[in-house]
Amino acid sequence: MTQIPFIPFAEGEALLDWIGLTDALAAGHALPKAEIGDTFLYRDPDTLLSRAAWIDGLGMAVKTATVFPGNPAKDAPMINGGVNLYSDADGTLEAIVDFHLVTKWKTAGDSLTAARRLARPDSRNILIVGAGTVGRNLHSAYSAAFPDAHFTVWNRTPANAQAMADALPGLRIADDLETAVGAADIITSATMSTSPLIKGAWLRPGQHVDLIGAYRPDMREVDDDALHRARVFVDSYDTTVGHIGEIKIPIEQGQFAQSDIVADYYDIETFKRGSDDEITLFKNGGGAHLDLMTSRYILERWRTR
């Protein structure tokens, strides 16, 4: 009987590269559109979340996360989980992949896939808004595609920005967000904000704005003016328009329309910058189909190691 591999974080990550992943995500969107479904189970205050995707030609994945808010008090991680990856040919289990490995590479790789198409190739100043784990992952991802770039971080809590700068030599700290936004070629934001942090009035021609943080219907990182001034793209209409406040709230308020979105990844030929002077804005919504594409990429690298 063939042993089903478990791919742990450190051993799996050592085999991966950001450019290869973005190419795999682009190729995944050339296949038939994914079927996706989410389920939530609760036992207050704990949550079991499962996200499933099926792509004809790529197989199936179920990514399950357990969220136990009381764990940190017990010196245990709050979020745990795994990804089950199934064969497209016969539905058999092919691998179990560490949850955190898939999430890290899916999230930052999603944003980098967009930036490789929407940001100016000569971008040299990259601002990271938010000094959490995702912010550090974005630094790693963007460094792969923009190796000559200088990075700056802004965070509401300066001590967290300092900790990130201490961990990443060469990373500068911004004291004023408006000034930092104006100086950046790329702004990549990963915060937990429920009200806009980044104002459209601060943006200038030629910039690329990458939004990761907002994932609930009540969350936003930019204001309506930013949407109006930019050409707006999303990774998937299905996982952003009716689900994430960044897009959902302005649509419900009549300030924006789905037709104002230029494209998602399933229209990859349209998913590109039109001119050097335009502002591009990308909403990273995630989605189980991206977990599937990322897990498949990880397994392929594991098999050829």
Number of C-alpha atoms within 10 A of each C-alpha: 3 5 7 11 14 16 21 15 15 10 11 19 17 11 14 15 15 20 17 12 22 24 13 17 24 17 12 24 19 12 13 13 13 20 13 18 14 14 10 11 11 11 8 8 9 15 16 17 16 19 20 22 23 21 20 13 12 20 21 29 29 23 25 20 19 17 18 18 15 13 13 11 9 8 8 12 13 15 16 15 16 22 27 20 25 21 16 16 10 8 11 13 15 21 21 21 24 21 22 17 21 25 20 17 25 26 22 24 28 24 25 26 23 28 25 17 16 28 25 21 12 10 17 15 19 24 28 30 29 24 24 16 11 21 24 19 16 23 20 14 23 24 17 15 16 17 10 12 17 16 21 23 29 23 23 14 10 15 11 16 25 18 12 22 19 12 11 14 8 11 19 18 19 19 14 11 19 15 11 21 27 16 18 24 24 28 25 29 26 23 24 16 16 18 15 16 16 21 17 17 12 15 23 18 14 20 25 28 27 26 24 27 24 26 23 16 17 15 21 28 23 22 17 18 15 22 23 13 17 23 20 22 24 26 24 20 18 13 18 22 21 16 17 20 22 31 27 21 20 17 17 12 9 8 13 17 14 15 7 14 19 14 22 21 21 18 14 15 9 14 19 18 20 13 12 14 12 19 25 30 28 25 26 27 26 21 21 24 28 26 27 31 26 26 29 27 20 23 21 12 17 17 8 7 9
